Amino acid sequence: MESKSSEILIVGGSITGGVAARESAKKGFKTTLIEEHSYVGKQGKCTALVSTSGLKKIGLKYENAVMNEIYGAVIHSKHFNFSVVKKTPVAVVLDRQKLDEEAIAEAEAEGAKIKLRTKLEKINEANIQTNRQTIEFNWLVGADGFSSTTAKTAGFPEIKEKVLCYEAEFKGRNDEKMVHVYLDSEAYPGFFGWIVPAGSETKTGFGTTEIKKIRELQGKFLQRSEIKKFKNLKKQFHAFIPMQERERIQKNNILLIGDAAGQTKPTTGGGIVFGSLGAITAIEKLENYEKEWMKEKTLKKHLLVRKILDKMDNNFTDAAILSSNLGFNKILEKIGDMDFIFK
């Protein structure tokens, strides 16, 4: 079996892997990214509603991937609704595949090498074995998603808290500038539902912590009046999203980033921004990555908000939507103002 070497070896060819490879190559490291499929990216399996402020932080050219601009959200309880509207766009809906491809293109432009159809099989002390060759490394970065092979093979603790999400995307123009978020503990136990206007299509879906009920909940979801009005189903898929950070995200010279590290917001499931920031931090800090990342308390604050929302039954949510004095409008505004489901 052929043997190669790389100073920094990255597993996973989506946005977090691409950003890590870009940053690594930019710093002058000999950088290789491997992807098990014959293509890079998630093939669009993502809502990709992302805050504009977050996108600026990761320094990725996203403009060609924009499908629609979002100015706010209508947040629905079972019987009432609450609107958050801004004068300028607070988020954009992106073509996730184009975004992933841009991240990889920027990495290649900096000198990173991309190897497709290359699957991680075994991790040794200073090299990995793939289905094609052995590759030596100084640093190994796992950017291979929630079901990370890197994490499993290296013996990292598993992520226990998660939601299973279902998304249905429908053809047809929808240039509305508001997303719709549905807080209904009966319809979407443990999470929420959404309708996201994406210009040429509409992205709808929900998440739940009650994994075994996904088919039942999915059937009821597609029969809801706000969903039945969309007729031309384009695509549907399921995906797990981590609801907590992994207890360990570094073992010596093996680092985890993105969904593999649990770097998603428990309030919304958004992971594009935080996963990319994790990638940047990993390459910048290397041996001190875990220590430096854990100083960031934002995701822990989101987890606290998520736990508050999970305790709210429908009667309580109705009351919170109606009242401007309970303080829950501030919590809801943060959901309406930031990037949403999926990563």
C-alpha positions, 0 to 999 in steps of 0.5 A: 500500500502506497504511503504519503505524509502530511503535517496536518491531515483532515478527515471530512470534505464539508465546510468545517473540513474545508475551512480547517484545510484553508487555514492550515495551508495558509499557515504554511503547513503541508495539508491534506484533506480526505473525503470518503465519497467521490464528491465534497459537501453534504449534497444540499442536505442542510437548511443552511439558514445562517446569520450574516454576522456569523458568516463574516467571522469565518471569512468565507466567500458565500455571496454566490451561494445566497438563495434568499435574504431573511429580515426576521422570524415569525415564532408560533406557539400552538395558538399565537405568534410573535414577530421579530423584524429587522430593517436590514437582513439578519440572515441568509438562506444558502445553497449548502452544496455551493458553500461547501464547494467554495470552502474546499476551493479556497483550501485548494487555492491555498495549497491544500491537497484533496483526496476523494474516495479515500476512507479512514479505516484505522488510526495509528500513532503517527499515521492512518490507514485508508482504503487506498493508502497509508498517510502519515501525519503530525496532526489529525483533524476529524471534521467528519460529522455527527457519526465521526469515524475519527472520534469512534476510532480514536476512542472519544466519548460519545455525544449522548444528547441529540435530536433527529431532524426531518426536512422536506423541500418543495419546488416553487418560488418563495421570496418571503423575507421571514422564516417561521418557527413553530414551538409546539411541545406536542408536535415537536417534542424536544425541538421545534418546526420550521418553514424557511423561504429559499427563493427557488424553493421552500425548506420545511422541517422539524426536529425531535428528541423522541427518536422512535416517534420520528415516522409518526411525527413526520406523517402528522407534520406533512398533514399540517395546514401550513405544510400541505399548501406546498405541493411539489416535493423536491427532496426529503431527508433525516439527519442527527444533530448534536445537542451538546459538545463532546466531553473531549475534543482533543487527544494529544495530536487528534482534534475534533471540529464541527459536528464531530465535536458537537459544535452546534447551537442547542437552541437552533441546531445551527453549526455552520458558524460555530463549526467553522470557528472551531476549525479556525481555533483548532488550526491556530492553537493546535496543542492548546485547542481543547483548552482554548475552545472550552473557554468559549461559553456561548454554546453552554449558554445556548444549552441553558436556553434550550433546557428552558424551552424544553420545560415549556409546555404549550400552555406556557409557550402560549402565555409567553408569546402573548406577554411582553413582560415575562422576558421570554420575548428576549429568548425568542428573539435570539432564536429568530435572529440567528442561524437555524437548522441544519449545520 
